[in-house]
Amino acid sequence: MKTRRKAVTLLCGLMVAAASHAQQTVPLAPPRPGFIFPQKQTLTYTVDWRVFPAGTAVIHFEAAGDRERIAASADTSGAINLLFHVADNFQSDFDRARGCTYDFDKQTVEGRRQINSTLRVDYPASKSILDEKNMVNGQSKHLELPVYGCLTDLLTGVFYASSQPMALGHNFVLPVVDAMHTVLVTMKVESREEIRTTLGTFNTLRVQPTADAGVVKNRGNIWVWYTDDERHLPVQMRARLFWGTITFRLTGDENK
């Protein structure tokens, strides 16, 4: 059951590794000149675990003044839903000009586990503030930890990478804030590949996120396939872990 919960929630953890409380030393690069985040866009992904359909993930982008808002939902389906029900919702707000995350909210329903959490980054005070509540037993948690510089978050990082220059053999680094840590994730642009989904055939750049510790280092390999054009749209994401392979494939791209 635990592996199925990990399969559906992997989207939000795709770019994060648990690391020590080291001081942040690499700044988050602003979006490349000319890049524009969507005013309205909805992306739908089917999720497969090994050869079995596991669920659906839906990502919605919305302009909110000088900020960009990303809302995501992940739901199990089919036989896996009968074995272990998951219905997770996430929301992130970040600065459209600089990329800095301000808020990251999660509402997770995974089997009997139900957790609501809010992570807020207070840049003037150089700290992150986490408030979390267990909706089953009523226990609450409040944490404040130091942060350094402009940071992206677990959800945004996958899509914020689209705003960066990508070229074969070129690496770039994203500083990512989690509830407890800040970790540097290196994005390695490894190869050009053709990817087919129900939406058509895409020329892509395969990018591998890596980190010095945590799930990325210790539990397998992760790749994201971004379109080889100005959009850098993530059309496929895959994690090859010791308990199986999880694949996200883009099946819907709507301006709504």
SVG drawing of the C-alpha trace seen along z (x, -y; Angstrom):
<svg xmlns="http://www.w3.org/2000/svg" viewBox="-12 -42 39 46">
<polyline fill="none" stroke="black" stroke-width="0.4" points="0.0,0.0 2.8,-2.4 4.3,-2.0 0.9,-3.0 0.7,-6.1 4.2,-7.1 3.3,-6.5 0.5,-9.1 2.2,-11.7 5.5,-11.5 4.6,-14.5 5.1,-16.9 8.3,-15.2 9.7,-14.7 12.5,-17.3 13.3,-17.1 15.7,-15.3 15.9,-15.4 19.1,-17.2 20.9,-18.8 20.1,-22.4 23.0,-23.8 23.0,-27.5 21.7,-28.2 24.5,-29.3 23.0,-29.1 20.4,-31.8 17.3,-30.9 17.8,-32.2 14.9,-34.4 12.9,-33.4 14.8,-33.7 14.1,-36.9 10.8,-36.6 9.4,-33.7 5.8,-34.2 4.0,-32.0 0.5,-30.9 -2.4,-33.2 -4.7,-30.2 -3.7,-26.6 -4.7,-23.1 -2.4,-20.1 -3.7,-16.6 -1.4,-13.5 -2.2,-9.9 -0.2,-8.0 1.0,-4.4 2.7,-2.2 4.7,0.5 2.2,1.6 -0.9,0.7 -3.0,-2.5 -2.6,-4.2 -4.5,-7.5 -4.6,-11.0 -2.8,-14.3 -4.3,-17.7 -2.2,-20.9 -3.8,-24.3 -1.9,-27.6 -3.6,-31.0 -2.1,-34.5 -2.8,-36.3 -1.5,-39.9 2.3,-39.8 2.2,-36.2 1.6,-32.9 -0.6,-30.3 -0.3,-26.6 -3.0,-24.2 -2.6,-20.4 -4.7,-17.4 -3.8,-13.7 -6.3,-11.0 -6.1,-7.2 -8.3,-5.2 -9.3,-1.7 -8.1,1.3 -5.5,-0.7 -8.2,-3.1 -10.0,-0.2 -6.9,1.0 -5.6,-2.4 -7.6,-5.6 -5.7,-8.8 -7.1,-12.3 -4.4,-15.0 -4.5,-18.7 -1.7,-21.2 -1.3,-24.9 1.7,-27.2 2.0,-30.9 5.3,-32.4 6.6,-35.7 6.2,-35.8 9.3,-38.0 11.8,-36.4 10.3,-32.9 10.4,-33.1 7.8,-30.9 5.7,-32.6 3.1,-29.9 2.8,-26.1 -0.3,-24.4 -1.1,-20.7 -4.3,-18.7 -3.5,-15.0 -5.9,-12.2 -4.0,-8.9 -5.8,-5.9 -6.4,-6.7 -3.9,-9.5 -5.2,-13.0 -2.9,-16.0 -3.3,-19.7 -0.2,-21.9 0.8,-25.4 4.4,-26.4 5.0,-30.1 8.4,-31.7 9.0,-35.0 11.9,-36.5 12.4,-39.7 12.7,-37.6 14.8,-34.9 12.7,-32.0 10.2,-29.4 7.1,-28.8 5.3,-25.5 1.8,-24.9 0.5,-21.3 -2.5,-19.6 -3.4,-15.9 -7.1,-15.8 -7.5,-12.3 -6.1,-12.8 -6.2,-16.6 -2.5,-17.0 -0.9,-20.2 2.7,-21.2 4.4,-24.6 8.0,-25.0 10.1,-28.0 13.4,-27.4 16.0,-29.7 16.2,-30.1 18.6,-32.0 17.7,-33.7 15.0,-33.2 13.6,-29.6 11.2,-27.5 9.1,-24.7 8.2,-21.0 5.4,-21.6 6.6,-24.7 10.1,-23.4 9.1,-20.9 7.4,-23.6 9.6,-26.5 12.4,-24.7 10.6,-25.4 11.5,-29.1 15.2,-28.3 17.5,-28.0 17.8,-24.4 20.5,-23.0 22.0,-19.6 24.8,-19.0 23.8,-22.1 23.1,-21.8 21.4,-24.3 20.5,-24.3 17.2,-25.0 17.3,-25.7 14.1,-24.0 12.5,-24.7 10.8,-21.8 9.0,-21.8 12.2,-20.9 15.1,-21.6 16.5,-23.5 18.2,-21.4 20.0,-22.1 18.7,-20.1 20.8,-19.9 18.9,-19.6 21.0,-17.7 20.0,-18.0 21.0,-14.6 19.6,-13.9 17.1,-14.6 14.3,-12.1 11.0,-11.7 8.0,-11.2 4.6,-10.0 1.4,-10.7 -2.3,-10.8 -1.7,-14.4 0.8,-13.6 4.6,-13.2 7.0,-15.7 10.6,-16.4 12.0,-16.7 15.0,-17.3 15.4,-14.6 16.4,-16.2 17.5,-14.3 17.1,-16.0 19.9,-15.0 20.8,-15.8 23.5,-14.9 21.1,-13.1 17.6,-11.8 15.1,-10.2 16.7,-11.3 20.1,-9.8 19.1,-6.8 16.0,-5.4 16.5,-5.5 16.5,-7.7 14.1,-10.5 13.7,-12.1 11.5,-14.8 11.0,-15.2 10.5,-18.9 9.5,-19.9 12.5,-21.2 11.0,-24.6 10.3,-27.9 7.6,-26.4 9.7,-23.6 6.4,-21.8 6.8,-18.7 5.1,-16.0 6.5,-13.0 7.9,-12.4 9.3,-9.1 10.8,-7.7 12.6,-4.4 12.6,-3.3 13.4,0.0 9.7,0.9 8.8,0.1 8.6,-2.5 6.1,-5.4 5.3,-7.3 3.3,-10.5 2.2,-11.1 0.6,-14.4 -2.9,-13.6 -4.5,-17.1 -3.4,-20.7 -6.2,-23.3 -6.3,-27.0 -8.9,-27.3"/>
</svg>
